[in-house]
Amino acid sequence: MKTKNTKTKIKSGNSSENSNRRVPQNDSEGNYAKRIKQIRRGLTAIFGIFCVLTTKAQSIDNAQVTVPTIVSTSSDRGDMRTRADMVLPSMRYHLQIDVSQTSATLERLDVRSVKLDGPNQIGVNRSVTLSSKSRAQKFLNPDGSQVIVLVIKSTNAYGVGVHFRDFDLAGDDEVYIYGTASDSIVCGPFTKKGPWDSGEFWSGTIDGDTAIIEFYARTGEKSRDAFEIFEISHIFAEQEWQALTNEPDVLACERDARCYGDFEKNAVGRILFNNGGPHVCTGTLLNDRAQNHFPYFLTANHCVPTQAIARTVEVWWFYQTSYCNSGILRNGIVHSTAHANLLVTQRSNDFALLRLLSNAPGGAVFSGWTSGTQAVGTAIFGLHHPGGYIPPTPNSYLRRATGSITSANYSCPASGLMHGYGINWTLGTAEPGSSGSGLWNSSHYLVGVLSCGPIPPVCNSHNTYSKFANFYSQIRPYISP
């Protein structure tokens, strides 16, 4: 019974024992509240530190980066090879190729049927139907190997390229493409499924209207076709070009870049690419922050918007005059036919960053750059190849234009560029063919890429350039990781 009475008292709210039990409970609630306040203070402090660190990190991330110009120390000519400095299989076996015995001859181009898609188009693609076994000259060698030769002529062309598909060579078989001149460049050797392992690719451009395709089959007679040629590029001859356009070759106000001491002139390349026909633009070899001499090449998106087009890019280095205003091309022009990979591109900033498949030749320059935005009034200069020509014609040799930034928010609907630099020239100008060329400030840091200008071009014109600062974050993983 006592036990029951005791339990009853414990349950009662008036017992002193029950009151004693609540004191520790109230202390616990107080300590809990204090701990919550301490935790909140700690979290607030941590959050504050995080914000400070984040702000500093963003500040570092957004800090202006500048990279200097450096010169290639290579001693070679990139991937350029000519008939004069290599031994082709036909030479090794002392074979006499008859270039007049053509596998396909395309008649003179009817320019009345040609419609240009832009002022930088300099040729057309023409259809052919040939295989490794059709209408070929065949030579059986004493060691059991065979040389099969096809000759394709596009009458009166200034230059030609060859488009292969279903390319699939056995073992160590090889294909070379070259022209009739003794110093013609040689494209190849191409092996297996070609440079992209896809069986489809373009050769480089051969000077003149005739391409020789030399197929070296080490194991002799083949039971199947090793490749198909289904089109060739035809670069307009001078007469054809003049019949297609009323524009002058190059404006008289253009200034020879050879008259200036800019190192960056050896960073600039004339590029040719095939986009439903041969086209030309300009681009710039770009240094990276680690100065690794990687062949990063910057041009415009409206020149090279896709990987398929990047795989047709060729570069002419040192396309310049022999001396100031000579009008004669210098010696040592290098023609790289190895093509490129497209790394990143964007229409609204009208840029394309490529990585060339061949190293830059000796003496080429990797241009410096800055990620900083340039102010209105900044003095600048541009280096570019105007007009629609490639070596050995001198017309489009490297030019220099001088001016200043007049707007930091200029757009170009034709190319898709938004928020670019507006430029006014005081000396020189830029023209079709110059697209993709670089813009430098007076400290010789590249700050932009040429997007558009007036058509037809005029002297003392206004041109629009994309801002390097605007697309730097997209190319940073490559040039400043």
DOMAR-592209 format. One record per residue (C-alpha): x, z, y; residue in three letters. Coordinates in steps of 0.25 Angstrom, whole numbers. Example, Ala and Ser with C-alpha at 12.3 -4.5 7.8 and 13.67 -1.06 7.14 Angstrom:
<node px="49" pz="31" py="-18" resn="ALA"/>
<node px="55" pz="29" py="-4" resn="SER"/>
! end
This chain:
<node px="0" pz="0" py="0" resn="MET"/>
<node px="12" pz="3" py="9" resn="LYS"/>
<node px="17" pz="-10" py="6" resn="THR"/>
<node px="4" pz="-17" py="10" resn="LYS"/>
<node px="3" pz="-8" py="23" resn="ASN"/>
<node px="18" pz="-12" py="27" resn="THR"/>
<node px="15" pz="-27" py="25" resn="LYS"/>
<node px="2" pz="-26" py="33" resn="THR"/>
<node px="11" pz="-20" py="45" resn="LYS"/>
<node px="21" pz="-31" py="44" resn="ILE"/>
<node px="10" pz="-41" py="46" resn="LYS"/>
<node px="4" pz="-34" py="57" resn="SER"/>
<node px="9" pz="-39" py="71" resn="GLY"/>
<node px="9" pz="-25" py="77" resn="ASN"/>
<node px="20" pz="-20" py="68" resn="SER"/>
<node px="34" pz="-16" py="74" resn="SER"/>
<node px="40" pz="-23" py="61" resn="GLU"/>
<node px="34" pz="-36" py="64" resn="ASN"/>
<node px="39" pz="-35" py="79" resn="SER"/>
<node px="53" pz="-33" py="74" resn="ASN"/>
<node px="53" pz="-45" py="65" resn="ARG"/>
<node px="49" pz="-54" py="77" resn="ARG"/>
<node px="62" pz="-50" py="86" resn="VAL"/>
<node px="71" pz="-58" py="77" resn="PRO"/>
<node px="62" pz="-70" py="77" resn="GLN"/>
<node px="62" pz="-70" py="92" resn="ASN"/>
<node px="77" pz="-69" py="93" resn="ASP"/>
<node px="77" pz="-81" py="83" resn="SER"/>
<node px="68" pz="-90" py="92" resn="GLU"/>
<node px="77" pz="-86" py="104" resn="GLY"/>
<node px="90" pz="-90" py="97" resn="ASN"/>
<node px="83" pz="-103" py="92" resn="TYR"/>
<node px="80" pz="-107" py="106" resn="ALA"/>
<node px="94" pz="-104" py="111" resn="LYS"/>
<node px="99" pz="-113" py="100" resn="ARG"/>
<node px="90" pz="-124" py="104" resn="ILE"/>
<node px="95" pz="-123" py="118" resn="LYS"/>
<node px="109" pz="-123" py="114" resn="GLN"/>
<node px="107" pz="-135" py="105" resn="ILE"/>
<node px="100" pz="-143" py="116" resn="ARG"/>
<node px="112" pz="-140" py="125" resn="ARG"/>
<node px="121" pz="-144" py="115" resn="GLY"/>
<node px="113" pz="-157" py="113" resn="LEU"/>
<node px="113" pz="-160" py="128" resn="THR"/>
<node px="128" pz="-158" py="129" resn="ALA"/>
<node px="130" pz="-167" py="117" resn="ILE"/>
<node px="120" pz="-178" py="123" resn="PHE"/>
<node px="128" pz="-176" py="136" resn="GLY"/>
<node px="141" pz="-179" py="129" resn="ILE"/>
<node px="135" pz="-191" py="122" resn="PHE"/>
<node px="130" pz="-197" py="135" resn="CYS"/>
<node px="144" pz="-195" py="141" resn="VAL"/>
<node px="151" pz="-201" py="129" resn="LEU"/>
<node px="141" pz="-213" py="128" resn="THR"/>
<node px="142" pz="-215" py="143" resn="THR"/>
<node px="157" pz="-216" py="142" resn="LYS"/>
<node px="156" pz="-225" py="130" resn="ALA"/>
<node px="147" pz="-234" py="137" resn="GLN"/>
<node px="156" pz="-234" py="149" resn="SER"/>
<node px="168" pz="-237" py="140" resn="ILE"/>
<node px="159" pz="-248" py="133" resn="ASP"/>
<node px="155" pz="-254" py="146" resn="ASN"/>
<node px="169" pz="-253" py="152" resn="ALA"/>
<node px="175" pz="-266" py="157" resn="GLN"/>
<node px="185" pz="-272" py="147" resn="VAL"/>
<node px="195" pz="-282" py="151" resn="THR"/>
<node px="204" pz="-290" py="141" resn="VAL"/>
<node px="216" pz="-298" py="146" resn="PRO"/>
<node px="220" pz="-312" py="143" resn="THR"/>
<node px="230" pz="-315" py="132" resn="ILE"/>
<node px="238" pz="-327" py="127" resn="VAL"/>
<node px="237" pz="-332" py="113" resn="SER"/>
<node px="251" pz="-330" py="106" resn="THR"/>
<node px="248" pz="-340" py="95" resn="SER"/>
<node px="258" pz="-351" py="93" resn="SER"/>
<node px="248" pz="-361" py="86" resn="ASP"/>
<node px="237" pz="-370" py="91" resn="ARG"/>
<node px="226" pz="-363" py="85" resn="GLY"/>
<node px="220" pz="-371" py="73" resn="ASP"/>
<node px="224" pz="-384" py="80" resn="MET"/>
<node px="230" pz="-394" py="70" resn="ARG"/>
<node px="233" pz="-409" py="72" resn="THR"/>
<node px="237" pz="-421" py="63" resn="ARG"/>
<node px="251" pz="-420" py="70" resn="ALA"/>
<node px="254" pz="-406" py="65" resn="ASP"/>
<node px="247" pz="-405" py="51" resn="MET"/>
<node px="248" pz="-412" py="38" resn="VAL"/>
<node px="235" pz="-417" py="33" resn="LEU"/>
<node px="233" pz="-421" py="19" resn="PRO"/>
<node px="232" pz="-436" py="22" resn="SER"/>
<node px="246" pz="-434" py="29" resn="MET"/>
<node px="252" pz="-426" py="17" resn="ARG"/>
<node px="248" pz="-438" py="7" resn="TYR"/>
<node px="252" pz="-449" py="17" resn="HIS"/>
<node px="238" pz="-455" py="17" resn="LEU"/>
<node px="233" pz="-466" py="26" resn="GLN"/>
<node px="220" pz="-463" py="32" resn="ILE"/>
<node px="212" pz="-475" py="38" resn="ASP"/>
<node px="205" pz="-470" py="50" resn="VAL"/>
<node px="198" pz="-483" py="52" resn="SER"/>
<node px="191" pz="-481" py="38" resn="GLN"/>
<node px="180" pz="-472" py="43" resn="THR"/>
<node px="170" pz="-465" py="34" resn="SER"/>
<node px="160" pz="-465" py="46" resn="ALA"/>
<node px="160" pz="-472" py="59" resn="THR"/>
<node px="150" pz="-468" py="70" resn="LEU"/>
<node px="148" pz="-479" py="81" resn="GLU"/>
<node px="150" pz="-476" py="95" resn="ARG"/>
<node px="140" pz="-466" py="101" resn="LEU"/>
<node px="128" pz="-470" py="108" resn="ASP"/>
<node px="128" pz="-461" py="120" resn="VAL"/>
<node px="114" pz="-465" py="124" resn="ARG"/>
<node px="109" pz="-457" py="112" resn="SER"/>
<node px="116" pz="-444" py="115" resn="VAL"/>
<node px="110" pz="-433" py="123" resn="LYS"/>
<node px="118" pz="-422" py="127" resn="LEU"/>
<node px="113" pz="-407" py="126" resn="ASP"/>
<node px="123" pz="-402" py="137" resn="GLY"/>
<node px="134" pz="-406" py="146" resn="PRO"/>
<node px="144" pz="-400" py="137" resn="ASN"/>
<node px="141" pz="-409" py="125" resn="GLN"/>
<node px="152" pz="-419" py="122" resn="ILE"/>
<node px="148" pz="-426" py="110" resn="GLY"/>
<node px="138" pz="-428" py="98" resn="VAL"/>
<node px="137" pz="-426" py="83" resn="ASN"/>
<node px="135" pz="-439" py="75" resn="ARG"/>
<node px="130" pz="-439" py="61" resn="SER"/>
<node px="139" pz="-444" py="49" resn="VAL"/>
<node px="137" pz="-443" py="34" resn="THR"/>
<node px="150" pz="-442" py="27" resn="LEU"/>
<node px="155" pz="-434" py="15" resn="SER"/>
<node px="169" pz="-431" py="9" resn="SER"/>
<node px="167" pz="-443" py="-1" resn="LYS"/>
<node px="161" pz="-453" py="9" resn="SER"/>
<node px="168" pz="-465" py="14" resn="ARG"/>
<node px="181" pz="-458" py="14" resn="ALA"/>
<node px="196" pz="-462" py="12" resn="GLN"/>
<node px="201" pz="-456" py="0" resn="LYS"/>
<node px="216" pz="-453" py="-4" resn="PHE"/>
<node px="220" pz="-448" py="-18" resn="LEU"/>
<node px="233" pz="-441" py="-17" resn="ASN"/>
<node px="244" pz="-440" py="-28" resn="PRO"/>
<node px="241" pz="-425" py="-30" resn="ASP"/>
<node px="227" pz="-428" py="-33" resn="GLY"/>
<node px="221" pz="-423" py="-20" resn="SER"/>
<node px="213" pz="-432" py="-11" resn="GLN"/>
<node px="212" pz="-435" py="4" resn="VAL"/>
<node px="198" pz="-440" py="8" resn="ILE"/>
<node px="197" pz="-445" py="22" resn="VAL"/>
<node px="184" pz="-448" py="31" resn="LEU"/>
<node px="185" pz="-454" py="44" resn="VAL"/>
<node px="174" pz="-453" py="54" resn="ILE"/>
<node px="173" pz="-460" py="67" resn="LYS"/>
<node px="163" pz="-458" py="79" resn="SER"/>
<node px="166" pz="-470" py="87" resn="THR"/>
<node px="172" pz="-467" py="101" resn="ASN"/>
<node px="171" pz="-451" py="100" resn="ALA"/>
<node px="180" pz="-443" py="108" resn="TYR"/>
<node px="181" pz="-433" py="97" resn="GLY"/>
<node px="174" pz="-430" py="83" resn="VAL"/>
<node px="171" pz="-418" py="74" resn="GLY"/>
<node px="166" pz="-418" py="60" resn="VAL"/>
<node px="155" pz="-410" py="55" resn="HIS"/>
<node px="155" pz="-406" py="40" resn="PHE"/>
<node px="145" pz="-400" py="31" resn="ARG"/>
<node px="145" pz="-397" py="16" resn="ASP"/>
<node px="160" pz="-395" py="17" resn="PHE"/>
<node px="165" pz="-389" py="4" resn="ASP"/>
<node px="179" pz="-392" py="0" resn="LEU"/>
<node px="185" pz="-388" py="-14" resn="ALA"/>
<node px="197" pz="-380" py="-16" resn="GLY"/>
<node px="208" pz="-383" py="-6" resn="ASP"/>
<node px="202" pz="-396" py="-1" resn="ASP"/>
<node px="203" pz="-398" py="15" resn="GLU"/>
<node px="197" pz="-407" py="26" resn="VAL"/>
<node px="204" pz="-411" py="39" resn="TYR"/>
<node px="198" pz="-418" py="51" resn="ILE"/>
<node px="206" pz="-425" py="61" resn="TYR"/>
<node px="207" pz="-437" py="70" resn="GLY"/>
<node px="214" pz="-450" py="70" resn="THR"/>
<node px="225" pz="-446" py="81" resn="ALA"/>
<node px="238" pz="-441" py="75" resn="SER"/>
<node px="237" pz="-428" py="83" resn="ASP"/>
<node px="222" pz="-426" py="80" resn="SER"/>
<node px="218" pz="-412" py="77" resn="ILE"/>
<node px="215" pz="-408" py="63" resn="VAL"/>
<node px="203" pz="-400" py="59" resn="CYS"/>
<node px="204" pz="-393" py="46" resn="GLY"/>
<node px="208" pz="-391" py="35" resn="PRO"/>
<node px="193" pz="-387" py="31" resn="PHE"/>
<node px="192" pz="-382" py="17" resn="THR"/>
<node px="181" pz="-376" py="8" resn="LYS"/>
<node px="168" pz="-375" py="16" resn="LYS"/>
<node px="174" pz="-377" py="29" resn="GLY"/>
<node px="178" pz="-367" py="40" resn="PRO"/>
<node px="164" pz="-360" py="40" resn="TRP"/>
<node px="163" pz="-360" py="25" resn="ASP"/>
<node px="149" pz="-367" py="27" resn="SER"/>
<node px="153" pz="-381" py="24" resn="GLY"/>
<node px="149" pz="-386" py="38" resn="GLU"/>
<node px="158" pz="-387" py="50" resn="PHE"/>
<node px="163" pz="-396" py="61" resn="TRP"/>
<node px="177" pz="-400" py="62" resn="SER"/>
<node px="185" pz="-400" py="75" resn="GLY"/>
<node px="184" pz="-411" py="85" resn="THR"/>
<node px="194" pz="-423" py="83" resn="ILE"/>
<node px="198" pz="-432" py="94" resn="ASP"/>
<node px="194" pz="-446" py="93" resn="GLY"/>
<node px="182" pz="-453" py="86" resn="ASP"/>
<node px="187" pz="-452" py="72" resn="THR"/>
<node px="188" pz="-440" py="63" resn="ALA"/>
<node px="196" pz="-440" py="50" resn="ILE"/>
<node px="191" pz="-431" py="39" resn="ILE"/>
<node px="202" pz="-428" py="28" resn="GLU"/>
<node px="198" pz="-421" py="15" resn="PHE"/>
<node px="209" pz="-417" py="7" resn="TYR"/>
<node px="204" pz="-414" py="-8" resn="ALA"/>
<node px="215" pz="-407" py="-15" resn="ARG"/>
<node px="209" pz="-409" py="-29" resn="THR"/>
<node px="206" pz="-424" py="-27" resn="GLY"/>
<node px="192" pz="-431" py="-29" resn="GLU"/>
<node px="180" pz="-423" py="-26" resn="LYS"/>
<node px="166" pz="-424" py="-33" resn="SER"/>
<node px="158" pz="-420" py="-22" resn="ARG"/>
<node px="158" pz="-421" py="-6" resn="ASP"/>
<node px="166" pz="-410" py="0" resn="ALA"/>
<node px="159" pz="-411" py="14" resn="PHE"/>
<node px="150" pz="-419" py="22" resn="GLU"/>
<node px="152" pz="-424" py="36" resn="ILE"/>
<node px="138" pz="-426" py="43" resn="PHE"/>
<node px="142" pz="-427" py="58" resn="GLU"/>
<node px="153" pz="-428" py="68" resn="ILE"/>
<node px="154" pz="-425" py="83" resn="SER"/>
<node px="157" pz="-436" py="93" resn="HIS"/>
<node px="163" pz="-431" py="106" resn="ILE"/>
<node px="159" pz="-441" py="117" resn="PHE"/>
<node px="170" pz="-451" py="122" resn="ALA"/>
<node px="172" pz="-452" py="137" resn="GLU"/>
<node px="163" pz="-464" py="138" resn="GLN"/>
<node px="152" pz="-457" py="130" resn="GLU"/>
<node px="153" pz="-445" py="138" resn="TRP"/>
<node px="152" pz="-452" py="151" resn="GLN"/>
<node px="139" pz="-460" py="146" resn="ALA"/>
<node px="133" pz="-446" py="143" resn="LEU"/>
<node px="135" pz="-439" py="156" resn="THR"/>
<node px="136" pz="-441" py="171" resn="ASN"/>
<node px="144" pz="-429" py="174" resn="GLU"/>
<node px="158" pz="-430" py="178" resn="PRO"/>
<node px="169" pz="-427" py="168" resn="ASP"/>
<node px="173" pz="-414" py="175" resn="VAL"/>
<node px="171" pz="-410" py="190" resn="LEU"/>
<node px="182" pz="-413" py="200" resn="ALA"/>
<node px="182" pz="-399" py="205" resn="CYS"/>
<node px="186" pz="-393" py="192" resn="GLU"/>
<node px="200" pz="-386" py="193" resn="ARG"/>
<node px="211" pz="-387" py="182" resn="ASP"/>
<node px="213" pz="-374" py="176" resn="ALA"/>
<node px="228" pz="-378" py="174" resn="ARG"/>
<node px="230" pz="-376" py="189" resn="CYS"/>
<node px="227" pz="-361" py="187" resn="TYR"/>
<node px="236" pz="-350" py="180" resn="GLY"/>
<node px="224" pz="-343" py="172" resn="ASP"/>
<node px="229" pz="-339" py="158" resn="PHE"/>
<node px="214" pz="-340" py="154" resn="GLU"/>
<node px="215" pz="-355" py="154" resn="LYS"/>
<node px="221" pz="-355" py="140" resn="ASN"/>
<node px="209" pz="-346" py="135" resn="ALA"/>
<node px="199" pz="-358" py="138" resn="VAL"/>
<node px="195" pz="-368" py="127" resn="GLY"/>
<node px="187" pz="-380" py="127" resn="ARG"/>
<node px="177" pz="-379" py="116" resn="ILE"/>
<node px="169" pz="-390" py="109" resn="LEU"/>
<node px="158" pz="-386" py="99" resn="PHE"/>
<node px="147" pz="-394" py="92" resn="ASN"/>
<node px="132" pz="-391" py="95" resn="ASN"/>
<node px="125" pz="-403" py="91" resn="GLY"/>
<node px="137" pz="-411" py="97" resn="GLY"/>
<node px="150" pz="-407" py="103" resn="PRO"/>
<node px="150" pz="-399" py="116" resn="HIS"/>
<node px="161" pz="-392" py="124" resn="VAL"/>
<node px="162" pz="-379" py="131" resn="CYS"/>
<node px="173" pz="-369" py="136" resn="THR"/>
<node px="177" pz="-356" py="130" resn="GLY"/>
<node px="188" pz="-345" py="132" resn="THR"/>
<node px="197" pz="-338" py="122" resn="LEU"/>
<node px="194" pz="-323" py="124" resn="LEU"/>
<node px="204" pz="-311" py="122" resn="ASN"/>
<node px="199" pz="-299" py="114" resn="ASP"/>
<node px="202" pz="-284" py="118" resn="ARG"/>
<node px="212" pz="-282" py="107" resn="ALA"/>
<node px="219" pz="-296" py="110" resn="GLN"/>
<node px="218" pz="-300" py="96" resn="ASN"/>
<node px="219" pz="-315" py="100" resn="HIS"/>
<node px="206" pz="-318" py="92" resn="PHE"/>
<node px="200" pz="-331" py="97" resn="PRO"/>
<node px="188" pz="-326" py="104" resn="TYR"/>
<node px="182" pz="-338" py="112" resn="PHE"/>
<node px="171" pz="-336" py="123" resn="LEU"/>
<node px="162" pz="-347" py="127" resn="THR"/>
<node px="147" pz="-349" py="130" resn="ALA"/>
<node px="135" pz="-347" py="121" resn="ASN"/>
<node px="129" pz="-360" py="126" resn="HIS"/>
<node px="142" pz="-367" py="121" resn="CYS"/>
<node px="143" pz="-359" py="107" resn="VAL"/>
<node px="130" pz="-352" py="104" resn="PRO"/>
<node px="131" pz="-352" py="89" resn="THR"/>
<node px="140" pz="-350" py="77" resn="GLN"/>
<node px="138" pz="-365" py="72" resn="ALA"/>
<node px="143" pz="-370" py="86" resn="ILE"/>
<node px="154" pz="-360" py="86" resn="ALA"/>
<node px="159" pz="-366" py="73" resn="ARG"/>
<node px="161" pz="-380" py="80" resn="THR"/>
<node px="169" pz="-374" py="92" resn="VAL"/>
<node px="183" pz="-381" py="95" resn="GLU"/>
<node px="192" pz="-376" py="106" resn="VAL"/>
<node px="202" pz="-384" py="114" resn="TRP"/>
<node px="213" pz="-375" py="120" resn="TRP"/>
<node px="222" pz="-378" py="132" resn="PHE"/>
<node px="213" pz="-389" py="137" resn="TYR"/>
<node px="220" pz="-390" py="150" resn="GLN"/>
<node px="228" pz="-399" py="159" resn="THR"/>
<node px="243" pz="-400" py="158" resn="SER"/>
<node px="245" pz="-394" py="172" resn="TYR"/>
<node px="236" pz="-392" py="184" resn="CYS"/>
<node px="227" pz="-404" py="187" resn="ASN"/>
<node px="235" pz="-413" py="178" resn="SER"/>
<node px="223" pz="-419" py="171" resn="GLY"/>
<node px="231" pz="-420" py="159" resn="ILE"/>
<node px="229" pz="-411" py="147" resn="LEU"/>
<node px="240" pz="-401" py="143" resn="ARG"/>
<node px="247" pz="-401" py="130" resn="ASN"/>
<node px="243" pz="-391" py="119" resn="GLY"/>
<node px="228" pz="-392" py="119" resn="ILE"/>
<node px="223" pz="-385" py="106" resn="VAL"/>
<node px="210" pz="-389" py="99" resn="HIS"/>
<node px="205" pz="-379" py="90" resn="SER"/>
<node px="194" pz="-384" py="80" resn="THR"/>
<node px="193" pz="-371" py="72" resn="ALA"/>
<node px="179" pz="-367" py="78" resn="HIS"/>
<node px="174" pz="-353" py="80" resn="ALA"/>
<node px="164" pz="-342" py="76" resn="ASN"/>
<node px="154" pz="-337" py="86" resn="LEU"/>
<node px="155" pz="-322" py="88" resn="LEU"/>
<node px="144" pz="-319" py="98" resn="VAL"/>
<node px="136" pz="-327" py="109" resn="THR"/>
<node px="124" pz="-325" py="118" resn="GLN"/>
<node px="116" pz="-335" py="126" resn="ARG"/>
<node px="112" pz="-325" py="137" resn="SER"/>
<node px="127" pz="-322" py="140" resn="ASN"/>
<node px="131" pz="-337" py="136" resn="ASP"/>
<node px="144" pz="-333" py="129" resn="PHE"/>
<node px="149" pz="-335" py="115" resn="ALA"/>
<node px="161" pz="-328" py="109" resn="LEU"/>
<node px="168" pz="-336" py="98" resn="LEU"/>
<node px="180" pz="-333" py="89" resn="ARG"/>
<node px="188" pz="-346" py="86" resn="LEU"/>
<node px="192" pz="-349" py="72" resn="LEU"/>
<node px="206" pz="-352" py="77" resn="SER"/>
<node px="216" pz="-344" py="84" resn="ASN"/>
<node px="219" pz="-347" py="99" resn="ALA"/>
<node px="231" pz="-356" py="100" resn="PRO"/>
<node px="244" pz="-351" py="106" resn="GLY"/>
<node px="243" pz="-350" py="121" resn="GLY"/>
<node px="228" pz="-348" py="122" resn="ALA"/>
<node px="223" pz="-337" py="130" resn="VAL"/>
<node px="213" pz="-326" py="126" resn="PHE"/>
<node px="206" pz="-323" py="139" resn="SER"/>
<node px="204" pz="-309" py="145" resn="GLY"/>
<node px="190" pz="-304" py="149" resn="TRP"/>
<node px="183" pz="-293" py="155" resn="THR"/>
<node px="170" pz="-287" py="152" resn="SER"/>
<node px="167" pz="-283" py="166" resn="GLY"/>
<node px="156" pz="-289" py="174" resn="THR"/>
<node px="161" pz="-297" py="186" resn="GLN"/>
<node px="155" pz="-295" py="200" resn="ALA"/>
<node px="150" pz="-306" py="209" resn="VAL"/>
<node px="161" pz="-312" py="217" resn="GLY"/>
<node px="172" pz="-310" py="206" resn="THR"/>
<node px="182" pz="-322" py="207" resn="ALA"/>
<node px="182" pz="-330" py="194" resn="ILE"/>
<node px="187" pz="-342" py="187" resn="PHE"/>
<node px="183" pz="-351" py="175" resn="GLY"/>
<node px="191" pz="-359" py="165" resn="LEU"/>
<node px="183" pz="-370" py="158" resn="HIS"/>
<node px="183" pz="-384" py="152" resn="HIS"/>
<node px="173" pz="-393" py="160" resn="PRO"/>
<node px="167" pz="-406" py="155" resn="GLY"/>
<node px="165" pz="-411" py="141" resn="GLY"/>
<node px="179" pz="-415" py="136" resn="TYR"/>
<node px="189" pz="-410" py="126" resn="ILE"/>
<node px="204" pz="-414" py="124" resn="PRO"/>
<node px="211" pz="-423" py="125" resn="PRO"/>
<node px="202" pz="-427" py="137" resn="THR"/>
<node px="207" pz="-419" py="149" resn="PRO"/>
<node px="194" pz="-419" py="157" resn="ASN"/>
<node px="189" pz="-405" py="152" resn="SER"/>
<node px="203" pz="-398" py="154" resn="TYR"/>
<node px="202" pz="-383" py="158" resn="LEU"/>
<node px="197" pz="-380" py="172" resn="ARG"/>
<node px="196" pz="-368" py="181" resn="ARG"/>
<node px="185" pz="-364" py="191" resn="ALA"/>
<node px="186" pz="-353" py="201" resn="THR"/>
<node px="175" pz="-345" py="208" resn="GLY"/>
<node px="167" pz="-332" py="209" resn="SER"/>
<node px="155" pz="-325" py="203" resn="ILE"/>
<node px="143" pz="-326" py="212" resn="THR"/>
<node px="133" pz="-320" py="203" resn="SER"/>
<node px="133" pz="-310" py="191" resn="ALA"/>
<node px="119" pz="-313" py="187" resn="ASN"/>
<node px="118" pz="-328" py="184" resn="TYR"/>
<node px="111" pz="-335" py="173" resn="SER"/>
<node px="111" pz="-348" py="166" resn="CYS"/>
<node px="98" pz="-353" py="159" resn="PRO"/>
<node px="105" pz="-365" py="153" resn="ALA"/>
<node px="114" pz="-357" py="145" resn="SER"/>
<node px="106" pz="-344" py="144" resn="GLY"/>
<node px="116" pz="-335" py="152" resn="LEU"/>
<node px="110" pz="-323" py="159" resn="MET"/>
<node px="117" pz="-314" py="170" resn="HIS"/>
<node px="130" pz="-322" py="171" resn="GLY"/>
<node px="140" pz="-325" py="182" resn="TYR"/>
<node px="137" pz="-335" py="193" resn="GLY"/>
<node px="150" pz="-342" py="197" resn="ILE"/>
<node px="153" pz="-350" py="209" resn="ASN"/>
<node px="166" pz="-359" py="208" resn="TRP"/>
<node px="175" pz="-361" py="220" resn="THR"/>
<node px="185" pz="-370" py="212" resn="LEU"/>
<node px="181" pz="-378" py="200" resn="GLY"/>
<node px="168" pz="-377" py="192" resn="THR"/>
<node px="163" pz="-377" py="178" resn="ALA"/>
<node px="156" pz="-388" py="170" resn="GLU"/>
<node px="149" pz="-391" py="157" resn="PRO"/>
<node px="160" pz="-389" py="146" resn="GLY"/>
<node px="165" pz="-377" py="154" resn="SER"/>
<node px="154" pz="-368" py="148" resn="SER"/>
<node px="159" pz="-356" py="140" resn="GLY"/>
<node px="171" pz="-355" py="149" resn="SER"/>
<node px="176" pz="-342" py="154" resn="GLY"/>
<node px="176" pz="-335" py="168" resn="LEU"/>
<node px="187" pz="-326" py="172" resn="TRP"/>
<node px="188" pz="-316" py="184" resn="ASN"/>
<node px="201" pz="-316" py="193" resn="SER"/>
<node px="207" pz="-306" py="183" resn="SER"/>
<node px="206" pz="-317" py="173" resn="HIS"/>
<node px="196" pz="-309" py="164" resn="TYR"/>
<node px="185" pz="-318" py="158" resn="LEU"/>
<node px="172" pz="-314" py="163" resn="VAL"/>
<node px="162" pz="-325" py="159" resn="GLY"/>
<node px="158" pz="-338" py="152" resn="VAL"/>
<node px="153" pz="-350" py="158" resn="LEU"/>
<node px="138" pz="-352" py="155" resn="SER"/>
<node px="133" pz="-363" py="165" resn="CYS"/>
<node px="134" pz="-371" py="177" resn="GLY"/>
<node px="127" pz="-383" py="185" resn="PRO"/>
<node px="124" pz="-396" py="178" resn="ILE"/>
<node px="130" pz="-405" py="182" resn="PRO"/>
<node px="142" pz="-397" py="186" resn="PRO"/>
<node px="147" pz="-396" py="200" resn="VAL"/>
<node px="159" pz="-391" py="208" resn="CYS"/>
<node px="158" pz="-377" py="215" resn="ASN"/>
<node px="147" pz="-374" py="205" resn="SER"/>
<node px="140" pz="-361" py="200" resn="HIS"/>
<node px="142" pz="-358" py="186" resn="ASN"/>
<node px="137" pz="-346" py="177" resn="THR"/>
<node px="145" pz="-338" py="168" resn="TYR"/>
<node px="141" pz="-327" py="157" resn="SER"/>
<node px="147" pz="-314" py="159" resn="LYS"/>
<node px="157" pz="-309" py="150" resn="PHE"/>
<node px="153" pz="-295" py="153" resn="ALA"/>
<node px="139" pz="-298" py="148" resn="ASN"/>
<node px="143" pz="-302" py="134" resn="PHE"/>
<node px="155" pz="-294" py="133" resn="TYR"/>
<node px="148" pz="-283" py="124" resn="SER"/>
<node px="144" pz="-295" py="114" resn="GLN"/>
<node px="158" pz="-300" py="112" resn="ILE"/>
<node px="165" pz="-286" py="114" resn="ARG"/>
<node px="165" pz="-284" py="98" resn="PRO"/>
<node px="175" pz="-296" py="97" resn="TYR"/>
<node px="183" pz="-295" py="110" resn="ILE"/>
<node px="183" pz="-280" py="113" resn="SER"/>
<node px="179" pz="-272" py="100" resn="PRO"/>
! end
